[in-house]
Amino acid sequence: MITKLDSFSTTQVEDEETPPEGEQSTELSQVKEELSSTKQLLTELTDKFEKALKAPAGDTTDADDEPEGEEGKYSKLL
């Protein structure tokens, strides 16, 4: 193995051994499959996100139903 300097620092790094051609194509195909599935999942997530943005917002609180004053939910905390 040949020792060389990393282009981003002064740290010495060793060259990686190149895998045999068959092994390299297997690894490459695995990476391509993983990338493809990741791309598909990202597309699905983007579609769901866009759908959620277009959906009307619902009421999140029923503040009018909360008692106020002495009977209030947090009156004893004050």
N, CA, C and O atoms as CSV, one atom per row, in Angstrom:
chain,resi,resn,atom,element,x,y,z
A,1,MET,N,N,0.828,-1.179,0.000
A,1,MET,CA,C,0.000,0.000,0.000
A,1,MET,C,C,0.870,1.240,0.000
A,1,MET,O,O,1.961,1.268,0.571
A,2,ILE,N,N,0.361,2.246,-0.649
A,2,ILE,CA,C,1.086,3.508,-0.744
A,2,ILE,C,C,0.507,4.475,0.276
A,2,ILE,O,O,-0.712,4.585,0.407
A,3,THR,N,N,1.371,5.173,0.994
A,3,THR,CA,C,0.929,6.174,1.944
A,3,THR,C,C,0.978,7.524,1.261
A,3,THR,O,O,1.954,7.859,0.589
A,4,LYS,N,N,-0.101,8.311,1.442
A,4,LYS,CA,C,-0.140,9.644,0.836
A,4,LYS,C,C,-0.794,10.594,1.820
A,4,LYS,O,O,-1.368,10.163,2.820
A,5,LEU,N,N,-0.707,11.884,1.539
A,5,LEU,CA,C,-1.341,12.885,2.377
A,5,LEU,C,C,-2.770,13.101,1.906
A,5,LEU,O,O,-3.048,13.137,0.708
A,6,ASP,N,N,-3.669,13.242,2.868
A,6,ASP,CA,C,-5.058,13.554,2.564
A,6,ASP,C,C,-5.109,14.965,1.985
A,6,ASP,O,O,-4.377,15.844,2.439
A,7,SER,N,N,-5.960,15.190,0.990
A,7,SER,CA,C,-6.023,16.495,0.338
A,7,SER,C,C,-6.606,17.568,1.246
A,7,SER,O,O,-6.413,18.756,0.986
A,8,PHE,N,N,-7.320,17.180,2.313
A,8,PHE,CA,C,-7.943,18.159,3.189
A,8,PHE,C,C,-7.134,18.433,4.454
A,8,PHE,O,O,-7.438,19.369,5.193
A,9,SER,N,N,-6.134,17.644,4.702
A,9,SER,CA,C,-5.355,17.831,5.915
A,9,SER,C,C,-3.943,17.310,5.693
A,9,SER,O,O,-3.571,16.909,4.591
A,10,THR,N,N,-3.192,17.328,6.741
A,10,THR,CA,C,-1.826,16.815,6.653
A,10,THR,C,C,-1.732,15.408,7.226
A,10,THR,O,O,-0.634,14.905,7.465
A,11,THR,N,N,-2.871,14.775,7.446
A,11,THR,CA,C,-2.907,13.420,7.980
A,11,THR,C,C,-2.564,12.422,6.887
A,11,THR,O,O,-3.056,12.522,5.763
A,12,GLN,N,N,-1.734,11.481,7.218
A,12,GLN,CA,C,-1.389,10.459,6.244
A,12,GLN,C,C,-2.489,9.409,6.202
A,12,GLN,O,O,-2.962,8.949,7.241
A,13,VAL,N,N,-2.888,9.039,5.006
A,13,VAL,CA,C,-3.900,7.999,4.828
A,13,VAL,C,C,-3.357,6.949,3.886
A,13,VAL,O,O,-2.488,7.225,3.058
A,14,GLU,N,N,-3.874,5.749,4.020
A,14,GLU,CA,C,-3.441,4.674,3.135
A,14,GLU,C,C,-4.439,4.527,2.004
A,14,GLU,O,O,-5.639,4.711,2.207
A,15,ASP,N,N,-3.960,4.200,0.819
A,15,ASP,CA,C,-4.839,3.956,-0.322
A,15,ASP,C,C,-5.723,2.755,-0.031
A,15,ASP,O,O,-5.294,1.782,0.589
A,16,GLU,N,N,-6.968,2.842,-0.493
A,16,GLU,CA,C,-7.864,1.702,-0.347
A,16,GLU,C,C,-7.560,0.695,-1.432
A,16,GLU,O,O,-7.192,1.048,-2.553
A,17,GLU,N,N,-7.720,-0.555,-1.078
A,17,GLU,CA,C,-7.541,-1.588,-2.084
A,17,GLU,C,C,-8.785,-1.636,-2.951
A,17,GLU,O,O,-9.902,-1.590,-2.437
A,18,THR,N,N,-8.604,-1.729,-4.247
A,18,THR,CA,C,-9.732,-1.826,-5.160
A,18,THR,C,C,-10.258,-3.251,-5.142
A,18,THR,O,O,-9.503,-4.198,-5.363
A,19,PRO,N,N,-11.577,-3.410,-4.875
A,19,PRO,CA,C,-12.124,-4.772,-4.842
A,19,PRO,C,C,-12.141,-5.378,-6.238
A,19,PRO,O,O,-12.109,-4.654,-7.233
A,20,PRO,N,N,-12.191,-6.682,-6.313
A,20,PRO,CA,C,-12.280,-7.336,-7.625
A,20,PRO,C,C,-13.517,-6.855,-8.389
A,20,PRO,O,O,-14.488,-6.403,-7.782
A,21,GLU,N,N,-13.477,-6.953,-9.699
A,21,GLU,CA,C,-14.531,-6.402,-10.560
A,21,GLU,C,C,-15.922,-6.924,-10.207
A,21,GLU,O,O,-16.864,-6.135,-10.128
A,22,GLY,N,N,-16.077,-8.218,-9.994
A,22,GLY,CA,C,-17.377,-8.794,-9.656
A,22,GLY,C,C,-17.911,-8.289,-8.335
A,22,GLY,O,O,-19.097,-7.987,-8.201
A,23,GLU,N,N,-17.024,-8.200,-7.363
A,23,GLU,CA,C,-17.402,-7.722,-6.040
A,23,GLU,C,C,-17.804,-6.254,-6.099
A,23,GLU,O,O,-18.738,-5.826,-5.420
A,24,GLN,N,N,-17.088,-5.488,-6.919
A,24,GLN,CA,C,-17.370,-4.066,-7.056
A,24,GLN,C,C,-18.752,-3.855,-7.680
A,24,GLN,O,O,-19.499,-2.984,-7.234
A,25,SER,N,N,-19.098,-4.629,-8.692
A,25,SER,CA,C,-20.397,-4.455,-9.332
A,25,SER,C,C,-21.530,-4.877,-8.400
A,25,SER,O,O,-22.617,-4.302,-8.455
A,26,THR,N,N,-21.293,-5.869,-7.546
A,26,THR,CA,C,-22.297,-6.282,-6.574
A,26,THR,C,C,-22.546,-5.165,-5.572
A,26,THR,O,O,-23.694,-4.845,-5.263
A,27,GLU,N,N,-21.484,-4.580,-5.071
A,27,GLU,CA,C,-21.617,-3.481,-4.122
A,27,GLU,C,C,-22.304,-2.297,-4.781
A,27,GLU,O,O,-23.148,-1.645,-4.168
A,28,LEU,N,N,-21.947,-2.018,-6.022
A,28,LEU,CA,C,-22.541,-0.904,-6.750
A,28,LEU,C,C,-24.037,-1.128,-6.952
A,28,LEU,O,O,-24.826,-0.195,-6.799
A,29,SER,N,N,-24.432,-2.337,-7.291
A,29,SER,CA,C,-25.856,-2.616,-7.489
A,29,SER,C,C,-26.620,-2.512,-6.170
A,29,SER,O,O,-27.769,-2.070,-6.160
A,30,GLN,N,N,-26.003,-2.912,-5.063
A,30,GLN,CA,C,-26.648,-2.772,-3.758
A,30,GLN,C,C,-26.850,-1.304,-3.413
A,30,GLN,O,O,-27.901,-0.921,-2.899
A,31,VAL,N,N,-25.855,-0.493,-3.693
A,31,VAL,CA,C,-25.959,0.941,-3.426
A,31,VAL,C,C,-27.044,1.559,-4.304
A,31,VAL,O,O,-27.814,2.401,-3.842
A,32,LYS,N,N,-27.106,1.143,-5.568
A,32,LYS,CA,C,-28.134,1.670,-6.472
A,32,LYS,C,C,-29.534,1.297,-5.989
A,32,LYS,O,O,-30.442,2.126,-6.031
A,33,GLU,N,N,-29.716,0.052,-5.529
A,33,GLU,CA,C,-31.015,-0.381,-5.012
A,33,GLU,C,C,-31.409,0.435,-3.787
A,33,GLU,O,O,-32.553,0.872,-3.659
A,34,GLU,N,N,-30.457,0.634,-2.896
A,34,GLU,CA,C,-30.729,1.394,-1.685
A,34,GLU,C,C,-31.068,2.837,-2.021
A,34,GLU,O,O,-31.977,3.418,-1.428
A,35,LEU,N,N,-30.350,3.411,-2.959
A,35,LEU,CA,C,-30.616,4.780,-3.388
A,35,LEU,C,C,-31.996,4.888,-4.023
A,35,LEU,O,O,-32.720,5.855,-3.787
A,36,SER,N,N,-32.355,3.906,-4.820
A,36,SER,CA,C,-33.663,3.896,-5.472
A,36,SER,C,C,-34.789,3.820,-4.444
A,36,SER,O,O,-35.777,4.547,-4.548
A,37,SER,N,N,-34.642,2.943,-3.453
A,37,SER,CA,C,-35.687,2.822,-2.430
A,37,SER,C,C,-35.757,4.083,-1.573
A,37,SER,O,O,-36.843,4.494,-1.164
A,38,THR,N,N,-34.615,4.694,-1.302
A,38,THR,CA,C,-34.596,5.936,-0.543
A,38,THR,C,C,-35.291,7.045,-1.323
A,38,THR,O,O,-36.041,7.840,-0.757
A,39,LYS,N,N,-35.036,7.090,-2.615
A,39,LYS,CA,C,-35.671,8.096,-3.466
A,39,LYS,C,C,-37.181,7.903,-3.478
A,39,LYS,O,O,-37.931,8.878,-3.421
A,40,GLN,N,N,-37.635,6.650,-3.553
A,40,GLN,CA,C,-39.068,6.352,-3.558
A,40,GLN,C,C,-39.704,6.773,-2.231
A,40,GLN,O,O,-40.777,7.377,-2.222
A,41,LEU,N,N,-39.049,6.458,-1.118
A,41,LEU,CA,C,-39.578,6.836,0.190
A,41,LEU,C,C,-39.619,8.349,0.360
A,41,LEU,O,O,-40.554,8.881,0.959
A,42,LEU,N,N,-38.619,9.041,-0.160
A,42,LEU,CA,C,-38.592,10.494,-0.087
A,42,LEU,C,C,-39.737,11.093,-0.897
A,42,LEU,O,O,-40.360,12.065,-0.469
A,43,THR,N,N,-40.013,10.519,-2.057
A,43,THR,CA,C,-41.123,10.986,-2.887
A,43,THR,C,C,-42.448,10.789,-2.154
A,43,THR,O,O,-43.293,11.684,-2.151
A,44,GLU,N,N,-42.634,9.620,-1.532
A,44,GLU,CA,C,-43.856,9.354,-0.775
A,44,GLU,C,C,-44.005,10.322,0.393
A,44,GLU,O,O,-45.100,10.823,0.649
A,45,LEU,N,N,-42.917,10.586,1.097
A,45,LEU,CA,C,-42.949,11.503,2.227
A,45,LEU,C,C,-43.270,12.921,1.766
A,45,LEU,O,O,-44.033,13.630,2.422
A,46,THR,N,N,-42.698,13.334,0.653
A,46,THR,CA,C,-42.969,14.658,0.100
A,46,THR,C,C,-44.439,14.786,-0.277
A,46,THR,O,O,-45.062,15.814,-0.011
A,47,ASP,N,N,-44.997,13.746,-0.895
A,47,ASP,CA,C,-46.417,13.760,-1.259
A,47,ASP,C,C,-47.300,13.892,-0.019
A,47,ASP,O,O,-48.256,14.668,-0.017
A,48,LYS,N,N,-46.983,13.139,1.032
A,48,LYS,CA,C,-47.757,13.218,2.270
A,48,LYS,C,C,-47.648,14.607,2.893
A,48,LYS,O,O,-48.632,15.142,3.404
A,49,PHE,N,N,-46.457,15.186,2.850
A,49,PHE,CA,C,-46.234,16.508,3.421
A,49,PHE,C,C,-47.036,17.557,2.662
A,49,PHE,O,O,-47.665,18.421,3.272
A,50,GLU,N,N,-47.015,17.485,1.323
A,50,GLU,CA,C,-47.773,18.435,0.515
A,50,GLU,C,C,-49.272,18.284,0.766
A,50,GLU,O,O,-49.997,19.278,0.818
A,51,LYS,N,N,-49.732,17.054,0.920
A,51,LYS,CA,C,-51.147,16.799,1.199
A,51,LYS,C,C,-51.527,17.384,2.560
A,51,LYS,O,O,-52.603,17.961,2.715
A,52,ALA,N,N,-50.648,17.233,3.535
A,52,ALA,CA,C,-50.907,17.768,4.873
A,52,ALA,C,C,-50.948,19.290,4.860
A,52,ALA,O,O,-51.739,19.895,5.583
A,53,LEU,N,N,-50.106,19.908,4.049
A,53,LEU,CA,C,-50.107,21.365,3.967
A,53,LEU,C,C,-51.396,21.892,3.350
A,53,LEU,O,O,-51.860,22.975,3.708
A,54,LYS,N,N,-51.972,21.139,2.431
A,54,LYS,CA,C,-53.189,21.575,1.750
A,54,LYS,C,C,-54.443,21.308,2.575
A,54,LYS,O,O,-55.484,21.913,2.320
A,55,ALA,N,N,-54.364,20.422,3.552
A,55,ALA,CA,C,-55.526,20.074,4.372
A,55,ALA,C,C,-55.881,21.242,5.290
A,55,ALA,O,O,-54.992,21.918,5.808
A,56,PRO,N,N,-57.181,21.480,5.492
A,56,PRO,CA,C,-57.576,22.585,6.379
A,56,PRO,C,C,-57.199,22.277,7.829
A,56,PRO,O,O,-57.229,21.129,8.273
A,57,ALA,N,N,-56.849,23.322,8.534
A,57,ALA,CA,C,-56.460,23.161,9.932
A,57,ALA,C,C,-57.703,22.984,10.788
A,57,ALA,O,O,-58.711,23.660,10.579
A,58,GLY,N,N,-57.632,22.098,11.728
A,58,GLY,CA,C,-58.746,21.884,12.649
A,58,GLY,C,C,-58.559,22.713,13.903
A,58,GLY,O,O,-57.504,23.312,14.111
A,59,ASP,N,N,-59.589,22.747,14.738
A,59,ASP,CA,C,-59.469,23.447,16.013
A,59,ASP,C,C,-58.528,22.658,16.909
A,59,ASP,O,O,-58.648,21.439,17.037
A,60,THR,N,N,-57.608,23.355,17.517
A,60,THR,CA,C,-56.656,22.666,18.382
A,60,THR,C,C,-57.010,22.816,19.847
A,60,THR,O,O,-56.602,22.001,20.675
A,61,THR,N,N,-57.780,23.870,20.176
A,61,THR,CA,C,-58.179,24.062,21.568
A,61,THR,C,C,-59.647,24.435,21.622
A,61,THR,O,O,-60.221,24.923,20.648
A,62,ASP,N,N,-60.228,24.200,22.754
A,62,ASP,CA,C,-61.596,24.628,23.010
A,62,ASP,C,C,-61.541,25.620,24.166
A,62,ASP,O,O,-62.100,25.374,25.235
A,63,ALA,N,N,-60.869,26.729,23.944
A,63,ALA,CA,C,-60.646,27.708,24.999
A,63,ALA,C,C,-61.954,28.262,25.544
A,63,ALA,O,O,-62.028,28.608,26.723
A,64,ASP,N,N,-62.978,28.353,24.720
A,64,ASP,CA,C,-64.258,28.884,25.183
A,64,ASP,C,C,-64.923,27.949,26.184
A,64,ASP,O,O,-65.742,28.392,26.989
A,65,ASP,N,N,-64.591,26.687,26.149
A,65,ASP,CA,C,-65.186,25.713,27.061
A,65,ASP,C,C,-64.472,25.654,28.408
A,65,ASP,O,O,-64.969,25.021,29.340
A,66,GLU,N,N,-63.325,26.298,28.522
A,66,GLU,CA,C,-62.562,26.276,29.766
A,66,GLU,C,C,-63.185,27.246,30.769
A,66,GLU,O,O,-63.452,28.400,30.430
A,67,PRO,N,N,-63.418,26.789,31.996
A,67,PRO,CA,C,-63.928,27.724,33.004
A,67,PRO,C,C,-62.862,28.755,33.358
A,67,PRO,O,O,-61.664,28.473,33.321
A,68,GLU,N,N,-63.323,29.952,33.702
A,68,GLU,CA,C,-62.389,31.025,34.054
A,68,GLU,C,C,-62.572,31.410,35.511
A,68,GLU,O,O,-63.495,30.934,36.172
A,69,GLY,N,N,-61.717,32.250,36.002
A,69,GLY,CA,C,-61.838,32.761,37.365
A,69,GLY,C,C,-61.487,31.708,38.397
A,69,GLY,O,O,-60.532,30.950,38.228
A,70,GLU,N,N,-62.285,31.666,39.494
A,70,GLU,CA,C,-62.035,30.743,40.600
A,70,GLU,C,C,-62.159,29.285,40.184
A,70,GLU,O,O,-61.543,28.411,40.795
A,71,GLU,N,N,-62.941,29.019,39.161
A,71,GLU,CA,C,-63.164,27.654,38.703
A,71,GLU,C,C,-62.227,27.269,37.557
A,71,GLU,O,O,-62.356,26.188,36.983
A,72,GLY,N,N,-61.296,28.144,37.229
A,72,GLY,CA,C,-60.408,27.914,36.093
A,72,GLY,C,C,-59.481,26.731,36.310
A,72,GLY,O,O,-59.191,26.334,37.439
A,73,LYS,N,N,-59.033,26.190,35.208
A,73,LYS,CA,C,-58.187,24.998,35.242
A,73,LYS,C,C,-56.888,25.239,36.006
A,73,LYS,O,O,-56.410,24.365,36.729
A,74,TYR,N,N,-56.325,26.436,35.837
A,74,TYR,CA,C,-55.031,26.735,36.453
A,74,TYR,C,C,-55.161,27.761,37.584
A,74,TYR,O,O,-54.160,28.351,37.990
A,75,SER,N,N,-56.366,27.981,38.094
A,75,SER,CA,C,-56.561,29.028,39.099
A,75,SER,C,C,-55.786,28.745,40.387
A,75,SER,O,O,-55.355,29.682,41.060
A,76,LYS,N,N,-55.609,27.512,40.729
A,76,LYS,CA,C,-54.917,27.172,41.975
A,76,LYS,C,C,-53.399,27.316,41.861
A,76,LYS,O,O,-52.694,27.310,42.870
A,77,LEU,N,N,-52.901,27.443,40.637
A,77,LEU,CA,C,-51.461,27.582,40.454
A,77,LEU,C,C,-50.986,29.007,40.686
A,77,LEU,O,O,-49.801,29.232,40.929
A,78,LEU,N,N,-51.890,29.965,40.613
A,78,LEU,CA,C,-51.511,31.378,40.774
A,78,LEU,C,C,-51.448,31.787,42.207
A,78,LEU,O,O,-51.144,32.942,42.507
